[in-house]
Amino acid sequence: MPDIQKVYTLSITVEQFINACSRTELIELGFILDSPRIQEKIKQQPDTDFYDEYQVFPIKLKSDDQH
């Protein structure tokens, strides 16, 4: 039987991605979003006009022990 190779592209929304995450994955995502590297990227000027209608603010997450 011959091998057939195909490339597929799957597009999902951010909300679909987050809804599919476990609690642990969401916590890890929170740490990543809170990192200086990502915070700097959030503050950068957007490359397109797509974001002009949205106000973008840095995300600061509270850890569980800061209630």
Backbone bond lengths (Angstrom), bond angles and torsions (degrees), N, CA, C in turn:
res aa  C-N    CA-C-N  psi(-1)  N-CA   C-N-CA  omega(-1)  CA-C   N-CA-C  phi
1 M - - - 1.453 - - 1.533 107.99 -
2 P 1.332 118.27 131.36 1.469 119.79 179.76 1.529 111.55 -73.66
3 D 1.342 115.50 153.10 1.466 120.95 174.20 1.520 108.15 -85.08
4 I 1.326 115.58 134.51 1.462 121.02 175.63 1.517 107.15 -114.94
5 Q 1.313 115.39 125.14 1.451 120.37 -179.35 1.523 108.73 -112.90
6 K 1.319 115.88 130.35 1.457 121.59 177.56 1.517 108.50 -135.86
7 V 1.307 115.53 149.28 1.457 121.51 176.46 1.519 107.33 -108.31
8 Y 1.320 115.91 129.12 1.450 121.47 179.21 1.518 110.00 -116.68
9 T 1.307 115.70 148.79 1.455 121.39 174.71 1.514 107.58 -117.35
10 L 1.308 115.76 128.69 1.458 121.92 178.70 1.519 108.37 -116.06
11 S 1.296 116.58 122.05 1.460 120.70 178.48 1.518 109.26 -106.76
12 I 1.329 115.47 127.02 1.458 120.45 175.20 1.523 108.17 -128.59
13 T 1.310 115.60 155.66 1.454 119.81 177.74 1.524 109.48 -85.48
14 V 1.314 115.57 163.91 1.465 120.46 176.23 1.523 109.59 -59.18
15 E 1.324 116.72 -41.99 1.469 120.21 -179.44 1.524 111.55 -62.96
16 Q 1.333 117.69 -40.60 1.462 120.33 177.17 1.524 110.65 -62.98
17 F 1.333 116.69 -41.39 1.454 121.23 178.62 1.526 110.56 -61.26
18 I 1.336 116.48 -48.78 1.465 120.69 -178.21 1.523 111.11 -64.59
19 N 1.323 117.07 -40.23 1.465 120.15 178.88 1.522 112.11 -63.36
20 A 1.317 117.42 -27.57 1.462 120.98 179.97 1.525 113.07 -84.48
21 C 1.332 117.76 -9.71 1.464 121.86 -178.18 1.522 111.49 -77.90
22 S 1.315 115.22 145.49 1.463 120.85 172.05 1.526 108.85 -78.37
23 R 1.321 116.29 172.05 1.469 120.97 177.40 1.532 110.08 -58.31
24 T 1.320 116.39 -44.92 1.468 121.08 -179.70 1.528 110.99 -62.42
25 E 1.315 116.95 -42.46 1.461 120.33 179.12 1.532 111.32 -65.38
26 L 1.331 117.21 -36.40 1.469 120.76 177.32 1.525 110.82 -66.09
27 I 1.327 117.04 -39.29 1.465 120.63 177.03 1.524 109.72 -63.65
28 E 1.330 116.73 -44.82 1.459 120.74 177.94 1.531 110.66 -61.86
29 L 1.317 117.05 -41.86 1.461 121.37 177.09 1.527 110.84 -60.97
30 G 1.328 116.41 -38.91 1.460 120.64 176.54 1.518 112.32 -60.78
31 F 1.325 116.67 -42.76 1.471 120.62 177.56 1.529 110.52 -62.94
32 I 1.317 116.08 -42.62 1.464 119.86 179.85 1.527 110.56 -64.39
33 L 1.334 117.17 -45.41 1.468 120.74 179.84 1.524 112.06 -63.81
34 D 1.318 116.71 -28.69 1.463 121.58 -178.35 1.534 112.98 -85.01
35 S 1.334 116.82 -6.09 1.464 120.29 -177.27 1.530 110.67 -69.28
36 P 1.336 117.23 149.35 1.466 120.62 179.37 1.534 113.50 -56.06
37 R 1.326 116.61 -37.86 1.467 120.25 -179.21 1.531 111.42 -61.63
38 I 1.321 117.04 -45.21 1.466 121.03 -179.23 1.522 110.37 -73.92
39 Q 1.338 117.72 -38.47 1.466 120.28 177.82 1.531 110.45 -60.28
40 E 1.333 117.01 -38.96 1.467 120.29 177.84 1.522 110.55 -65.75
41 K 1.304 116.24 -39.67 1.465 120.27 178.48 1.526 111.25 -64.86
42 I 1.333 117.38 -37.89 1.457 121.75 178.23 1.527 110.53 -63.42
43 K 1.330 116.93 -36.49 1.463 121.49 -177.57 1.523 113.09 -76.89
44 Q 1.323 118.91 -17.22 1.457 122.05 -176.65 1.523 111.50 -66.88
45 Q 1.323 115.05 154.70 1.463 121.68 177.44 1.530 108.98 -65.40
46 P 1.329 118.55 130.50 1.466 119.95 178.55 1.537 111.66 -64.98
47 D 1.315 115.73 150.87 1.462 121.29 -179.18 1.526 112.83 -79.16
48 T 1.316 117.56 -22.11 1.464 120.35 -176.37 1.519 110.50 -127.40
49 D 1.294 115.35 169.30 1.464 121.53 177.95 1.527 112.41 -78.64
50 F 1.330 116.81 -5.28 1.460 120.90 -178.17 1.525 111.87 -55.65
51 Y 1.323 116.72 -37.00 1.456 121.13 -175.09 1.528 113.28 -86.86
52 D 1.319 117.60 -3.75 1.459 120.21 -177.12 1.524 112.91 -60.39
53 E 1.337 116.81 -30.85 1.458 119.04 -178.56 1.535 112.83 -80.66
54 Y 1.331 117.17 -8.31 1.461 121.61 -179.46 1.520 110.02 -111.92
55 Q 1.307 116.06 143.86 1.458 120.13 171.82 1.521 106.89 -94.58
56 V 1.307 116.49 127.03 1.459 121.07 -177.65 1.513 109.06 -107.97
57 F 1.324 116.25 124.98 1.455 122.43 -179.97 1.517 108.92 -122.07
58 P 1.314 117.83 145.85 1.467 119.82 175.34 1.529 110.36 -58.67
59 I 1.288 115.35 146.32 1.466 121.42 -179.15 1.520 108.45 -99.19
60 K 1.304 117.03 125.49 1.461 121.85 175.56 1.514 107.27 -123.16
61 L 1.299 116.49 116.18 1.456 121.64 -177.58 1.516 110.21 -100.74
62 K 1.328 115.85 141.93 1.462 120.94 175.74 1.517 108.41 -85.01
63 S 1.297 116.69 137.55 1.450 118.86 173.31 1.528 108.20 -77.15
64 D 1.333 115.92 161.97 1.462 121.13 -176.45 1.521 113.18 -58.78
65 D 1.340 117.75 -28.05 1.461 119.78 -176.15 1.537 112.79 -86.55
66 Q 1.316 118.72 5.04 1.464 121.57 -179.40 1.526 112.16 -108.61
67 H 1.305 118.47 34.49 1.475 121.42 -179.47 1.510 110.91 -78.42
